[in-house]
Amino acid sequence: MIDFINQKLVALYVTIQTWLNSFTKEERGDTNFISILIILAIVVILLGVFIGFKDQIIGKVSEIIGKFDVH
């Protein structure tokens, strides 16, 4: 009788471990997806800033380059 209970407990343990391990394997893809979304959002925000201020940026760069006296 004790052997039967031990077999059932081992089977239950293996089932629970398999079930718990399936959750950790599925989260890896979600984490990568979220990281990609965050990086994409940062790129889009920077793009918006550069497009919005492009005339001012070009003006400042031209002013700085114009100060160099090349002989």
KEVEX-470207 format. One line per field, with one value per atom (N, C-alpha, C, O, CB): residue number from 1; y, x, z; atom name; residue in one letter. Coordinates in steps of 0.05 Angstrom, whole numbers, plus 32768, in hexadecimal, padded with zeros to 4 digits. Each point is the difference from the previous one (the first is absolute). Glycine has a CB too. Example, Ala and Ser with C-alpha at 12.3 -4.5 7.8 and 13.67 -1.06 7.14 Angstrom:
BEGIN
resi c(1|1|1|1|1|2|2|2|2|2)
v c(7F8E|8018|8018|8000|7FE9|802C|8018|8016|8016|7FDD)
u c(8108|7FEE|8012|8015|7FC5|801F|8010|7FF1|800A|800E)
w c(809C|8000|8000|800D|800C|7FD9|8001|800E|8004|7FD1)
name c(N|CA|C|O|CB|N|CA|C|O|CB)
resn c(A|A|A|A|A|S|S|S|S|S)
***
This chain:
BEGIN
resi c(1|1|1|1|1|2|2|2|2|2|3|3|3|3|3|4|4|4|4|4|5|5|5|5|5|6|6|6|6|6|7|7|7|7|7|8|8|8|8|8|9|9|9|9|9|10|10|10|10|10|11|11|11|11|11|12|12|12|12|12|13|13|13|13|13|14|14|14|14|14|15|15|15|15|15|16|16|16|16|16|17|17|17|17|17|18|18|18|18|18|19|19|19|19|19|20|20|20|20|20|21|21|21|21|21|22|22|22|22|22|23|23|23|23|23|24|24|24|24|24|25|25|25|25|25|26|26|26|26|26|27|27|27|27|27|28|28|28|28|28|29|29|29|29|29|30|30|30|30|30|31|31|31|31|31|32|32|32|32|32|33|33|33|33|33|34|34|34|34|34|35|35|35|35|35|36|36|36|36|36|37|37|37|37|37|38|38|38|38|38|39|39|39|39|39|40|40|40|40|40|41|41|41|41|41|42|42|42|42|42|43|43|43|43|43|44|44|44|44|44|45|45|45|45|45|46|46|46|46|46|47|47|47|47|47|48|48|48|48|48|49|49|49|49|49|50|50|50|50|50|51|51|51|51|51|52|52|52|52|52|53|53|53|53|53|54|54|54|54|54|55|55|55|55|55|56|56|56|56|56|57|57|57|57|57|58|58|58|58|58|59|59|59|59|59|60|60|60|60|60|61|61|61|61|61|62|62|62|62|62|63|63|63|63|63|64|64|64|64|64|65|65|65|65|65|66|66|66|66|66|67|67|67|67|67|68|68|68|68|68|69|69|69|69|69|70|70|70|70|70|71|71|71|71|71)
v c(7FE8|8018|8019|8014|7FD3|8019|8017|8005|8017|7FE0|7FF4|8003|800D|8010|7FC7|8022|800C|801E|800F|7FC5|8033|801D|800F|8016|7FDE|8000|800D|8004|8015|7FD6|8001|8003|8016|8010|7FBF|8033|8015|801C|8013|7FCC|8023|8019|8009|8017|7FDE|7FF8|8006|8009|8013|7FCB|8015|8007|801C|8010|7FC0|8036|801B|8015|8016|7FD6|800E|8013|8006|8017|7FD7|7FFD|8004|8010|8011|7FC3|8027|800F|801D|8012|7FC5|802F|801C|800E|8017|7FDD|7FFE|800C|8006|8015|7FD3|8006|8004|8018|8010|7FBF|8033|8016|801B|8014|7FCD|8020|8018|8008|8018|7FDD|7FF8|8005|800C|800F|7FCC|801E|800A|801E|800E|7FC6|8037|801D|800E|8016|7FE2|7FFE|800F|7FFF|8014|7FE0|7FF8|7FFF|8013|800B|7FC5|8034|8012|801D|8011|7FCD|802A|801C|800B|8018|7FE0|7FF8|800A|800F|8015|7FC5|801C|800E|801A|8014|7FC0|802C|8019|8015|8018|7FCD|8014|8013|800D|8018|7FCE|8009|800B|8012|8015|7FC2|8022|8011|801B|8014|7FC3|8029|8019|8012|8018|7FD1|800A|800F|800D|8017|7FCA|8011|800B|8017|8014|7FBF|802B|8016|8019|8016|7FC8|801E|8017|800E|8018|7FD2|8006|800C|800E|8016|7FC6|8018|800D|801A|8013|7FC0|802E|8019|8016|8017|7FCE|8014|8013|800B|8018|7FD1|8006|8008|8013|8014|7FC0|8026|8010|801C|8014|7FC3|802A|8019|8011|8018|7FD3|8009|800E|800A|8016|7FCF|800B|8008|8019|8012|7FBE|802F|8017|801A|8015|7FCB|801D|8017|800B|8019|7FD5|8001|800A|800C|8013|7FCA|8017|800C|801B|8012|7FBF|8031|8019|8017|8017|7FCE|8014|8015|8000|800A|7FF3|7FF7|7FFD|801A|8003|7FD3|803F|8019|800D|800B|7FFB|7FF8|800C|7FF0|800C|8004|7FD6|7FEF|8006|8003|7FD9|8026|8006|801C|8004|7FDE|8031|801B|8001|800D|8004|7FE1|8000|7FF1|8009|7FF8|7FE9|7FF2|8011|8001|7FD3|8039|8012|8017|8007|7FED|8016|8016|7FF6|800E|8007|7FD3|7FF6|7FF9|8006|7FE7|8008|7FF9|801A|8001|7FD4|8040|8019|800D|8011|7FF5|7FF4|800D|7FF5|800C|7FFA|7FE2|7FF4|800F|8004|7FCF|8036|800E|7FED|7FFB|8032|7FCA|7FEC|800F|800F|7FCD|8021|800C|7FEC|8006|8021)
u c(8011|7FEF|8011|7FFA|7FE2|803B|8011|800E|8003|8005|7FFF|800B|7FED|8008|8014|7FCB|7FEB|7FFE|7FFE|7FE9|8019|7FFE|8019|7FFD|7FE6|8034|8019|8000|8008|8010|7FDE|7FFE|7FED|8006|8004|7FE0|7FEC|800C|7FFB|7FDF|8034|800C|8016|8002|7FF4|801A|8014|7FF3|800A|8016|7FCB|7FF2|7FF4|8002|7FF4|7FFF|7FF5|8016|7FFC|7FDF|803B|8017|800A|8005|8008|7FF6|800A|7FEC|8008|8011|7FCD|7FEC|8001|7FFE|7FE5|801F|8001|8019|7FFF|7FE6|8032|8019|7FFF|8009|800F|7FDC|7FFD|7FEE|8006|8001|7FE4|7FED|800D|7FFD|7FDD|8036|800D|8016|8004|7FF2|8019|8015|7FF5|800E|800D|7FCD|7FF4|7FFC|8001|7FE8|8012|7FFC|801A|8000|7FDA|803C|8019|800A|800C|7FFF|7FEF|8008|7FF0|800B|8002|7FDA|7FEF|8006|7FFB|7FE2|802E|8005|8018|8001|7FEC|8025|8018|7FF9|800C|800E|7FD4|7FF8|7FF2|8003|7FFA|7FF2|7FF2|8014|7FFC|7FDC|803C|8014|800F|8004|8001|8002|800E|7FEE|8009|8013|7FCA|7FED|7FFD|7FFF|7FE9|8016|7FFD|8019|7FFE|7FE3|8036|8019|8001|8009|800E|7FE1|8000|7FED|8006|8005|7FDD|7FED|800B|7FFC|7FDF|8033|800B|8015|8001|7FF6|801B|8015|7FF4|8008|8018|7FCB|7FF3|7FF3|8000|7FF7|7FFD|7FF3|8015|7FFB|7FE1|803C|8015|800A|8004|800A|7FF4|8009|7FEC|8007|8011|7FCE|7FEB|8000|7FFC|7FE9|801F|8000|8018|7FFD|7FEC|802F|8017|7FFC|8009|8014|7FD7|7FFB|7FED|8005|8001|7FE6|7FEE|800E|7FFB|7FE0|8037|800F|8012|8001|7FFE|800F|8012|7FF0|8009|8018|7FC8|7FF0|7FF4|7FFF|7FF6|8003|7FF4|8015|7FF9|7FE7|8038|8014|8016|8016|7FE1|8003|8015|800B|8018|7FD2|8005|800A|8013|8015|7FC1|8023|8011|801A|8016|7FC2|8027|8018|8013|8018|7FCE|800E|8011|800C|8017|7FCC|800E|800A|8018|8014|7FBE|802B|8016|8018|8017|7FC7|801E|8017|800E|8019|7FD0|8008|800C|800F|8016|7FC5|801B|800D|801B|8014|7FBF|802C|8019|8014|8018|7FCD|8013|8013|800A|8018|7FD0|8008|8009|8015|800F|7FC5|802E|8014|801C|8014|7FC9|8025|801A|800D|7FF3|7FFD|8028|800E|8015|8014|7FE4|8002|8011|8013|7FF7|7FE6|803D|8014|8010|8012|7FF1)
w c(8000|8000|8000|7FF3|8025|7FF7|8002|7FE4|7FF8|803A|7FC0|7FE6|7FEC|7FF0|8019|7FF9|7FEF|8005|7FED|8012|801B|8007|7FF7|7FF5|8033|7FDB|7FF7|7FE1|7FF7|8030|7FCA|7FE3|7FF8|7FEE|800E|8012|7FFA|8007|7FF1|8017|800E|8008|7FEC|7FFA|8036|7FC7|7FED|7FE5|7FF4|8022|7FE2|7FE7|8003|7FED|800A|8020|8005|8000|7FF4|8027|7FF1|8001|7FE4|7FF9|8034|7FC2|7FE5|7FF0|7FF0|8013|8001|7FF1|8008|7FEE|8010|801B|8009|7FF6|7FF7|8032|7FD9|7FF6|7FE2|7FF7|802D|7FCD|7FE3|7FFB|7FEE|800A|8016|7FFD|8007|7FF2|8019|800B|8008|7FED|7FFA|8035|7FC6|7FED|7FE6|7FF2|8022|7FE5|7FE7|8002|7FEB|800D|8020|8003|7FFC|7FF3|802C|7FEB|7FFD|7FE3|7FF8|8037|7FC3|7FE4|7FEF|7FED|8019|8000|7FF0|8005|7FEF|8012|8016|8006|7FF1|7FFD|8030|7FCA|7FF3|7FE6|7FFB|8019|7FDD|7FE7|8006|7FF1|7FF9|802B|8007|8009|7FF9|8014|8002|8009|7FE8|7FFF|802C|7FC2|7FE8|7FF0|7FF6|8008|8000|7FF1|800E|7FF2|7FFE|802A|800F|7FFD|7FFC|8025|7FE0|7FFC|7FE4|7FFD|8023|7FCC|7FE5|7FFE|7FF3|7FFA|8020|7FFF|800E|7FF6|800A|8016|800F|7FEE|7FFE|802F|7FC7|7FEF|7FE8|7FF8|8017|7FE5|7FEA|8008|7FF0|7FFC|802B|800A|8004|7FF9|801D|7FF4|8004|7FE5|7FFD|802D|7FC2|7FE6|7FF3|7FF4|8007|8008|7FF4|800E|7FF3|8002|8025|800E|7FF7|7FFB|802D|7FD6|7FF6|7FE4|7FF9|8025|7FD1|7FE5|7FFF|7FF1|8000|8020|8002|8009|7FF5|8015|8009|800A|7FEA|7FFB|8033|7FC3|7FEB|7FE9|7FF4|8019|7FEC|7FEB|8008|7FF0|8000|8029|800A|8001|7FFB|801F|7FED|8004|7FEA|8005|802C|7FB8|7FEC|7FF6|7FFB|7FF7|800B|7FF6|8014|7FF9|7FED|8034|8015|8002|8004|8015|7FE4|8002|7FE8|8004|8014|7FD1|7FE8|8002|7FF8|7FEC|8027|8003|8014|7FFB|7FFB|8020|8014|7FF5|8005|8020|7FCD|7FF5|7FEB|7FFF|800A|7FE6|7FEC|800D|7FF7|7FE9|8036|800E|800C|7FFF|800B|8002|800C|7FEB|8003|8022|7FC5|7FEA|7FF3|7FF8|7FFF|8008|7FF4|8011|7FF5|7FF7|802D|8012|7FFB|8007|801B|7FD2|7FFA|7FE9|7FEB|8026|7FF3|7FEB|7FF4|800C|800B|7FD1|7FF3|7FED|7FEE|8015|8001|7FEF|7FF2|7FF0|802E)
name c(N|CA|C|O|CB|N|CA|C|O|CB|N|CA|C|O|CB|N|CA|C|O|CB|N|CA|C|O|CB|N|CA|C|O|CB|N|CA|C|O|CB|N|CA|C|O|CB|N|CA|C|O|CB|N|CA|C|O|CB|N|CA|C|O|CB|N|CA|C|O|CB|N|CA|C|O|CB|N|CA|C|O|CB|N|CA|C|O|CB|N|CA|C|O|CB|N|CA|C|O|CB|N|CA|C|O|CB|N|CA|C|O|CB|N|CA|C|O|CB|N|CA|C|O|CB|N|CA|C|O|CB|N|CA|C|O|CB|N|CA|C|O|CB|N|CA|C|O|CB|N|CA|C|O|CB|N|CA|C|O|CB|N|CA|C|O|CB|N|CA|C|O|CB|N|CA|C|O|CB|N|CA|C|O|CB|N|CA|C|O|CB|N|CA|C|O|CB|N|CA|C|O|CB|N|CA|C|O|CB|N|CA|C|O|CB|N|CA|C|O|CB|N|CA|C|O|CB|N|CA|C|O|CB|N|CA|C|O|CB|N|CA|C|O|CB|N|CA|C|O|CB|N|CA|C|O|CB|N|CA|C|O|CB|N|CA|C|O|CB|N|CA|C|O|CB|N|CA|C|O|CB|N|CA|C|O|CB|N|CA|C|O|CB|N|CA|C|O|CB|N|CA|C|O|CB|N|CA|C|O|CB|N|CA|C|O|CB|N|CA|C|O|CB|N|CA|C|O|CB|N|CA|C|O|CB|N|CA|C|O|CB|N|CA|C|O|CB|N|CA|C|O|CB|N|CA|C|O|CB|N|CA|C|O|CB|N|CA|C|O|CB|N|CA|C|O|CB|N|CA|C|O|CB|N|CA|C|O|CB|N|CA|C|O|CB|N|CA|C|O|CB|N|CA|C|O|CB|N|CA|C|O|CB|N|CA|C|O|CB|N|CA|C|O|CB)
resn c(M|M|M|M|M|I|I|I|I|I|D|D|D|D|D|F|F|F|F|F|I|I|I|I|I|N|N|N|N|N|Q|Q|Q|Q|Q|K|K|K|K|K|L|L|L|L|L|V|V|V|V|V|A|A|A|A|A|L|L|L|L|L|Y|Y|Y|Y|Y|V|V|V|V|V|T|T|T|T|T|I|I|I|I|I|Q|Q|Q|Q|Q|T|T|T|T|T|W|W|W|W|W|L|L|L|L|L|N|N|N|N|N|S|S|S|S|S|F|F|F|F|F|T|T|T|T|T|K|K|K|K|K|E|E|E|E|E|E|E|E|E|E|R|R|R|R|R|G|G|G|G|G|D|D|D|D|D|T|T|T|T|T|N|N|N|N|N|F|F|F|F|F|I|I|I|I|I|S|S|S|S|S|I|I|I|I|I|L|L|L|L|L|I|I|I|I|I|I|I|I|I|I|L|L|L|L|L|A|A|A|A|A|I|I|I|I|I|V|V|V|V|V|V|V|V|V|V|I|I|I|I|I|L|L|L|L|L|L|L|L|L|L|G|G|G|G|G|V|V|V|V|V|F|F|F|F|F|I|I|I|I|I|G|G|G|G|G|F|F|F|F|F|K|K|K|K|K|D|D|D|D|D|Q|Q|Q|Q|Q|I|I|I|I|I|I|I|I|I|I|G|G|G|G|G|K|K|K|K|K|V|V|V|V|V|S|S|S|S|S|E|E|E|E|E|I|I|I|I|I|I|I|I|I|I|G|G|G|G|G|K|K|K|K|K|F|F|F|F|F|D|D|D|D|D|V|V|V|V|V|H|H|H|H|H)
***
